[in-house]
Amino acid sequence: MSDKTLIRGARILGGEPADLLLADGAIAGLGTDLDATGAVVVEAAGLVALPGFVDLHTHLRQPGREDAETILTGSQAAAVGGYTAVLAMANTNPVTDTAEAAERVLDLGVAAGYVDVQPVGAVTKDLEGHELAELGLMARSRARVRVFSDDGKCVHDARVMRRALEYVKAFGGVVSQHAQDPSLAPYGSACCHEGEISGQLGLPGWPGIAEEVIVARDVMLARHTGSRVHVAHVSTAGSVEVVRWAKSQGIDVTCEVTPHHLILTTDELLGYDPTYKVNPPLRPAEDVQALRAALADGTIDAVATDHAPHAKHDKEHAFVDAAFGMLGLETALSVVVTTMVETGLLDWAGVARVLSTNPARIAGLDGHGHEIAVGAPANITLVDPSAKVTVDRDASVSLSRNNPWHGRELTGAVHATFLRGKATVMEGKLQ
Amino acid sequence: MKKHLLSIDDLTVDDVHALFETAAEMHDVQRRDVKKLPALRGKTVINLFFEDSTRTRSSFEIAGKWLSADVINLSAKGSSTSKGESLRDTVLTVTAMGIDGLVMRHSASGAAHQVAGWLDIPVINAGDGTHEHPTQALLDAYTLTRRLGSLEGRHIAIVGDLTHSRVFRSGVKCLTKLGAEVTVVAPPTLMPSGITAWSKDAGFATSYDVDAVLPTADAVMMLRVQKERMSGGYFPTAREYTVGYGLTRSRLALLKEGAPILHPGPMNRGLEIAPEAADAASSAVLDQVSAGVAIRMSVLYHLLAGPSAAAATTGE
């Protein structure tokens, strides 16, 4: 098979149609009526070409819970979702808190071959929040770790957070914080947004303030240390206000929002369905509106899936006992189109910014998030902007089925994904 | 009536009245020498309790046995998670033994709702976490109607730890459904989150001031303060709670003459309720216990008895 591909007539970032010639892993030509000799031709009239997506926040469950997801199946789900790179969170078993563990994740990603799997390193040993993990060794390893996170838990000790922020400056790292003050929202018990619905349902609440106090503290620590902090999965209007203020002050802070926090609200909990149990929890509609607005105006830098696969039985407990998390990789684009593009809040350049360019920059991934230009790596996602998709959880390539979108109709679908010029997905199907 | 009793929301006003009418007949059985009706003969009911309970389990057990059901008590203490088995697997295993009804208590809110979605047999919620305890609400309202007659326009005060109380959550729904005006009283730390909007939507009042509420109350329902809350920072000391929110001897004088005093038990005498209040002539605490069996008989009868059993009950 030819190693050249000609994508014919795609709208580049939603703009004018053009041909894209992919060869030797890079974009070899960009223009109209390019010579297709020797190339596989992909007819792309009506499709939108975007730089390949980068997910700052993926849980791949390997090692430890290969029954829920593996690096291979998670990579496949990512490719189907239009991703060319994902950052694999550290809260596996064992935790990714050493150079060896990080390199193992990297190698399994290479072996899978669907997306670049970039390991995230733990901030503290075994995610316990007390002693720094070997941040420098992970950074200097073959995995070249740049993003560190205790995700699932908060680096709640201010002294430890300060030291982590200071330490990662040596190698241009960033601390991605799971903002949850456990004294206000205890791990394990606080299971849904604290408000009228939690009050009526008798569920232990997770108040927005538990996130906001950590975000506020961390931006001040970032200012104090002159370091870079990233806020994972912001979920409240208050957090957004803090980040907006911090950016106005020149503090080096970035943040991400999940697809589900852009659309789903606390109302989903009324049936006690653990599919909708996620951390941070789904918030009220006014928070959802604030998150959309902040993503549109650039206060929120990126959309990150927090893809959290779980085996079926891990969700078949009472709500408070069930596992946190929901799937996200395969549906993120559709949710962004439905919530941000169809509503006029974001154009296609904006979609590229929040799904590719910004996350690649935050993660320090040089090979991703490039503009679509000759010479750039051929990491490309082709999107059908008007496709109506009724999500079917059984059609997922993830090993898990905790899909909050099952049965819902969303707009926009990934048509094809190219990783360094090679199609990993074509017409929505894995290659 | 719906298939399951998971929440007071499952019941219409007519359902509640029907349950009360049947309960009144069942109540009479308690005074017979032979306390046995054939209504559920041949039926098997499992009391599946994931959480300790003496009075509720016993009450359901007696209710089932007086209706001639075979009642099996199963304790599944500790969360199913801690045992490594999912809740779904646990209840499917138990109910695969061919039972006709499941009475379930669980420490997690919503557990009964989830279980009902997995089973074809009627599920009766005997208390789910801090969510609901519908049969307790029914027995409380039934007790009050026997004391006060119709609850339409009657003012009922519910006082205590609202945040952690399933008795409150079911109670306020049941009482307002029957037309009562309800005021709930607690320190701010023990008010459920979002109660301002909730109370407005649901049509009940809130107060931090028990002394202001009691003089207009036609009945007062005291809630148990769970000991573990005292170390949770919800209030400074037991003494301060009693002074602020307890039904003390001096507060008894604020109540209308004969206003019933209810408490779901077990009582912390001297904390949320003074012995003088617990033992007052107007105390309905033991009536509640007795009514509990009648109400549970009524609920089991309505959910489990087929037409033939009904005929047998009425002697036709």
Interface residues (C-beta under 8 A of the other chain):
Chain A: E194 G195 E196 I197 S198 G199 Q200 L201 G202 L203 G205 P207 G271 Y272 P274 H313 D314 E316 H317 A318 F319 V320 D321
Chain B: S79 S80 T81 S86 L87 R88 D89 H106 A108 S109 G110 A111 H113 Q114 D128 G129 T130 H131 E132 T163 R166 R169 P192 S193 G194 I195 A197 W198
